Amino acid sequence: MIEFRDVTKRFNSRTVLYRVNLQIYEGHITTIIGKSGTGKSVLIKHIIGLLSPDEGTIFFKGKPLQEMKKNESDLFRSQFSYMFQNNALFDSMTVFDNIALPLRQTTHLRKKEIESKVMKRIEQTELTEAAFKYPSELSGGMQKRVALARALVTDPRIVL
């Protein structure tokens, strides 16, 4: 689904990615592991289009990202969801509202459809008793499950 061919990225005189070759297959889980400062976040920023390589090519389903028209790249990016390292939950919103947020912002679903999708993810992540609590009222593990439910609620093809 996603392929990096000889991707290099430099920031001034520092080379962060050097001739990276990577294939991410549909339906598979790919893990990128490395020490702090080794380019993991830079690699992800390339996948989502926040950064462009200095050299090399990134492909999505065989098509170079840099050759995609705006509507194609928007469609490509709409298939992604993100689970942030620090959860990035909104402390002024309940668990339910945190999970509903991407549906409210990126879809035209009716209120009942949103409620149904959100409750399905809440049940799957065993957060039913916490649905109307705030992040500060939850343990770290529960907060992580809220972030996971939010990342999955849009049924993305790719979760980063």
DOTOR-292090 format. One record per residue (C-alpha): residue in three letters; x, y, z. Coordinates in Angstrom, 2 decimals, always signed. Layout:
# DOTOR-292090
<r nuke="ALA" px="X" py="Y" pz="Z"/>
...
# end
This chain:
# DOTOR-292090
<r nuke="MET" px="+0.00" py="+0.00" pz="+0.00"/>
<r nuke="ILE" px="+2.83" py="+2.41" pz="+0.92"/>
<r nuke="GLU" px="+6.35" py="+2.17" pz="-0.40"/>
<r nuke="PHE" px="+9.47" py="+4.23" pz="+0.21"/>
<r nuke="ARG" px="+12.19" py="+3.93" pz="-2.44"/>
<r nuke="ASP" px="+15.58" py="+5.38" pz="-1.57"/>
<r nuke="VAL" px="+14.00" py="+8.17" pz="+0.50"/>
<r nuke="THR" px="+16.47" py="+10.64" pz="+1.95"/>
<r nuke="LYS" px="+15.62" py="+13.62" pz="+4.15"/>
<r nuke="ARG" px="+18.04" py="+16.21" pz="+5.43"/>
<r nuke="PHE" px="+17.60" py="+19.15" pz="+7.75"/>
<r nuke="ASN" px="+20.49" py="+21.51" pz="+7.00"/>
<r nuke="SER" px="+23.63" py="+19.38" pz="+7.35"/>
<r nuke="ARG" px="+21.92" py="+16.58" pz="+9.31"/>
<r nuke="THR" px="+20.68" py="+13.55" pz="+7.36"/>
<r nuke="VAL" px="+17.73" py="+12.03" pz="+9.23"/>
<r nuke="LEU" px="+16.62" py="+9.47" pz="+6.65"/>
<r nuke="TYR" px="+19.16" py="+8.01" pz="+4.24"/>
<r nuke="ARG" px="+18.04" py="+5.94" pz="+1.27"/>
<r nuke="VAL" px="+15.18" py="+4.36" pz="+3.22"/>
<r nuke="ASN" px="+13.41" py="+1.48" pz="+1.48"/>
<r nuke="LEU" px="+10.20" py="+0.35" pz="+3.14"/>
<r nuke="GLN" px="+7.07" py="-1.48" pz="+2.10"/>
<r nuke="ILE" px="+3.90" py="-1.33" pz="+4.16"/>
<r nuke="TYR" px="+1.36" py="-3.92" pz="+3.09"/>
<r nuke="GLU" px="-2.40" py="-3.66" pz="+3.34"/>
<r nuke="GLY" px="-3.82" py="-5.80" pz="+6.14"/>
<r nuke="HIS" px="-0.48" py="-6.09" pz="+7.93"/>
<r nuke="ILE" px="+0.83" py="-4.43" pz="+11.04"/>
<r nuke="THR" px="+4.12" py="-2.63" pz="+10.55"/>
<r nuke="THR" px="+6.13" py="-1.42" pz="+13.51"/>
<r nuke="ILE" px="+8.91" py="+1.12" pz="+13.29"/>
<r nuke="ILE" px="+11.24" py="+0.93" pz="+16.26"/>
<r nuke="GLY" px="+14.28" py="+3.02" pz="+17.07"/>
<r nuke="LYS" px="+15.96" py="+5.20" pz="+19.60"/>
<r nuke="SER" px="+14.91" py="+8.79" pz="+20.16"/>
<r nuke="GLY" px="+16.04" py="+11.05" pz="+17.32"/>
<r nuke="THR" px="+16.48" py="+8.31" pz="+14.71"/>
<r nuke="GLY" px="+13.77" py="+9.52" pz="+12.31"/>
<r nuke="LYS" px="+10.61" py="+7.60" pz="+13.24"/>
<r nuke="SER" px="+8.46" py="+10.74" pz="+13.40"/>
<r nuke="VAL" px="+10.10" py="+12.13" pz="+10.27"/>
<r nuke="LEU" px="+9.18" py="+8.92" pz="+8.44"/>
<r nuke="ILE" px="+5.54" py="+9.19" pz="+9.57"/>
<r nuke="LYS" px="+5.42" py="+12.86" pz="+8.55"/>
<r nuke="HIS" px="+6.49" py="+11.75" pz="+5.07"/>
<r nuke="ILE" px="+3.70" py="+9.17" pz="+4.93"/>
<r nuke="ILE" px="+1.04" py="+11.75" pz="+5.79"/>
<r nuke="GLY" px="+2.51" py="+14.41" pz="+3.52"/>
<r nuke="LEU" px="+3.73" py="+16.91" pz="+6.10"/>
<r nuke="LEU" px="+7.26" py="+16.46" pz="+4.74"/>
<r nuke="SER" px="+8.58" py="+15.65" pz="+1.28"/>
<r nuke="PRO" px="+11.74" py="+13.70" pz="+0.62"/>
<r nuke="ASP" px="+14.87" py="+15.47" pz="-0.60"/>
<r nuke="GLU" px="+15.61" py="+12.38" pz="-2.67"/>
<r nuke="GLY" px="+13.70" py="+9.22" pz="-3.48"/>
<r nuke="THR" px="+10.03" py="+8.50" pz="-4.00"/>
<r nuke="ILE" px="+7.06" py="+7.57" pz="-1.83"/>
<r nuke="PHE" px="+4.30" py="+5.55" pz="-3.47"/>
<r nuke="PHE" px="+0.72" py="+4.91" pz="-2.44"/>
<r nuke="LYS" px="-0.77" py="+1.91" pz="-4.21"/>
<r nuke="GLY" px="+1.98" py="+2.16" pz="-6.81"/>
<r nuke="LYS" px="+1.50" py="+5.85" pz="-7.59"/>
<r nuke="PRO" px="+4.13" py="+8.42" pz="-6.57"/>
<r nuke="LEU" px="+2.69" py="+10.81" pz="-3.98"/>
<r nuke="GLN" px="+4.35" py="+13.82" pz="-5.62"/>
<r nuke="GLU" px="+2.47" py="+13.07" pz="-8.87"/>
<r nuke="MET" px="-0.95" py="+12.98" pz="-7.21"/>
<r nuke="LYS" px="-3.36" py="+15.82" pz="-7.82"/>
<r nuke="LYS" px="-4.73" py="+17.61" pz="-4.75"/>
<r nuke="ASN" px="-8.01" py="+15.65" pz="-4.75"/>
<r nuke="GLU" px="-6.08" py="+12.36" pz="-5.02"/>
<r nuke="SER" px="-3.75" py="+13.23" pz="-2.16"/>
<r nuke="ASP" px="-6.72" py="+14.42" pz="-0.06"/>
<r nuke="LEU" px="-8.46" py="+11.09" pz="-0.70"/>
<r nuke="PHE" px="-5.24" py="+9.27" pz="+0.22"/>
<r nuke="ARG" px="-4.90" py="+11.18" pz="+3.49"/>
<r nuke="SER" px="-8.57" py="+10.68" pz="+4.37"/>
<r nuke="GLN" px="-7.85" py="+6.96" pz="+4.75"/>
<r nuke="PHE" px="-5.49" py="+7.64" pz="+7.69"/>
<r nuke="SER" px="-6.11" py="+7.96" pz="+11.37"/>
<r nuke="TYR" px="-3.64" py="+8.82" pz="+14.09"/>
<r nuke="MET" px="-3.07" py="+7.64" pz="+17.61"/>
<r nuke="PHE" px="-0.80" py="+10.09" pz="+19.32"/>
<r nuke="GLN" px="+1.96" py="+9.03" pz="+21.70"/>
<r nuke="ASN" px="+0.60" py="+11.24" pz="+24.48"/>
<r nuke="ASN" px="-3.06" py="+10.41" pz="+23.62"/>
<r nuke="ALA" px="-3.89" py="+14.08" pz="+22.79"/>
<r nuke="LEU" px="-7.29" py="+13.93" pz="+24.45"/>
<r nuke="PHE" px="-9.23" py="+17.13" pz="+24.99"/>
<r nuke="ASP" px="-9.54" py="+17.58" pz="+28.75"/>
<r nuke="SER" px="-12.69" py="+19.70" pz="+28.45"/>
<r nuke="MET" px="-14.52" py="+16.95" pz="+26.53"/>
<r nuke="THR" px="-15.96" py="+13.67" pz="+27.79"/>
<r nuke="VAL" px="-14.73" py="+10.31" pz="+26.55"/>
<r nuke="PHE" px="-17.76" py="+10.13" pz="+24.27"/>
<r nuke="ASP" px="-17.10" py="+13.58" pz="+22.78"/>
<r nuke="ASN" px="-13.37" py="+12.90" pz="+22.31"/>
<r nuke="ILE" px="-14.22" py="+9.76" pz="+20.32"/>
<r nuke="ALA" px="-17.02" py="+11.47" pz="+18.37"/>
<r nuke="LEU" px="-14.86" py="+14.43" pz="+17.36"/>
<r nuke="PRO" px="-13.40" py="+13.02" pz="+14.09"/>
<r nuke="LEU" px="-16.86" py="+11.90" pz="+12.94"/>
<r nuke="ARG" px="-18.34" py="+15.31" pz="+13.68"/>
<r nuke="GLN" px="-15.53" py="+17.11" pz="+11.89"/>
<r nuke="THR" px="-15.00" py="+14.92" pz="+8.83"/>
<r nuke="THR" px="-18.35" py="+13.30" pz="+8.02"/>
<r nuke="HIS" px="-21.94" py="+14.28" pz="+7.35"/>
<r nuke="LEU" px="-23.37" py="+11.50" pz="+9.51"/>
<r nuke="ARG" px="-26.54" py="+12.13" pz="+11.47"/>
<r nuke="LYS" px="-26.36" py="+12.47" pz="+15.24"/>
<r nuke="LYS" px="-27.83" py="+8.96" pz="+15.77"/>
<r nuke="GLU" px="-25.29" py="+7.39" pz="+13.39"/>
<r nuke="ILE" px="-22.44" py="+9.11" pz="+15.22"/>
<r nuke="GLU" px="-23.79" py="+7.96" pz="+18.58"/>
<r nuke="SER" px="-24.02" py="+4.39" pz="+17.32"/>
<r nuke="LYS" px="-20.47" py="+4.33" pz="+15.94"/>
<r nuke="VAL" px="-19.04" py="+5.94" pz="+19.07"/>
<r nuke="MET" px="-20.85" py="+3.56" pz="+21.43"/>
<r nuke="LYS" px="-19.66" py="+0.58" pz="+19.38"/>
<r nuke="ARG" px="-16.03" py="+1.69" pz="+19.82"/>
<r nuke="ILE" px="-16.60" py="+2.48" pz="+23.50"/>
<r nuke="GLU" px="-17.91" py="-1.04" pz="+24.06"/>
<r nuke="GLN" px="-15.08" py="-2.62" pz="+22.04"/>
<r nuke="THR" px="-12.47" py="-0.82" pz="+24.14"/>
<r nuke="GLU" px="-14.30" py="-1.66" pz="+27.40"/>
<r nuke="LEU" px="-14.96" py="+1.97" pz="+28.29"/>
<r nuke="THR" px="-18.73" py="+1.81" pz="+28.79"/>
<r nuke="GLU" px="-18.53" py="+2.91" pz="+32.43"/>
<r nuke="ALA" px="-16.31" py="+5.85" pz="+31.45"/>
<r nuke="ALA" px="-18.27" py="+7.17" pz="+28.46"/>
<r nuke="PHE" px="-19.27" py="+10.42" pz="+30.15"/>
<r nuke="LYS" px="-16.20" py="+10.95" pz="+32.29"/>
<r nuke="TYR" px="-13.41" py="+13.38" pz="+31.51"/>
<r nuke="PRO" px="-9.83" py="+12.29" pz="+30.73"/>
<r nuke="SER" px="-8.59" py="+13.54" pz="+34.12"/>
<r nuke="GLU" px="-10.93" py="+11.02" pz="+35.77"/>
<r nuke="LEU" px="-9.34" py="+8.07" pz="+33.94"/>
<r nuke="SER" px="-6.26" py="+5.97" pz="+34.46"/>
<r nuke="GLY" px="-3.44" py="+6.18" pz="+31.92"/>
<r nuke="GLY" px="-4.48" py="+2.85" pz="+30.40"/>
<r nuke="MET" px="-8.06" py="+4.01" pz="+30.00"/>
<r nuke="GLN" px="-6.89" py="+7.23" pz="+28.36"/>
<r nuke="LYS" px="-4.86" py="+5.15" pz="+25.90"/>
<r nuke="ARG" px="-7.99" py="+3.11" pz="+25.07"/>
<r nuke="VAL" px="-9.95" py="+6.35" pz="+24.47"/>
<r nuke="ALA" px="-7.24" py="+7.46" pz="+22.05"/>
<r nuke="LEU" px="-7.43" py="+4.07" pz="+20.31"/>
<r nuke="ALA" px="-11.24" py="+4.24" pz="+20.05"/>
<r nuke="ARG" px="-10.98" py="+7.74" pz="+18.56"/>
<r nuke="ALA" px="-8.39" py="+6.55" pz="+16.03"/>
<r nuke="LEU" px="-10.62" py="+3.66" pz="+14.97"/>
<r nuke="VAL" px="-14.05" py="+5.33" pz="+14.99"/>
<r nuke="THR" px="-13.76" py="+6.50" pz="+11.36"/>
<r nuke="ASP" px="-12.90" py="+2.97" pz="+10.19"/>
<r nuke="PRO" px="-9.60" py="+4.05" pz="+8.63"/>
<r nuke="ARG" px="-7.54" py="+1.85" pz="+6.33"/>
<r nuke="ILE" px="-4.34" py="+2.97" pz="+8.01"/>
<r nuke="VAL" px="-3.71" py="+3.86" pz="+11.65"/>
<r nuke="LEU" px="-0.48" py="+5.64" pz="+12.52"/>
# end
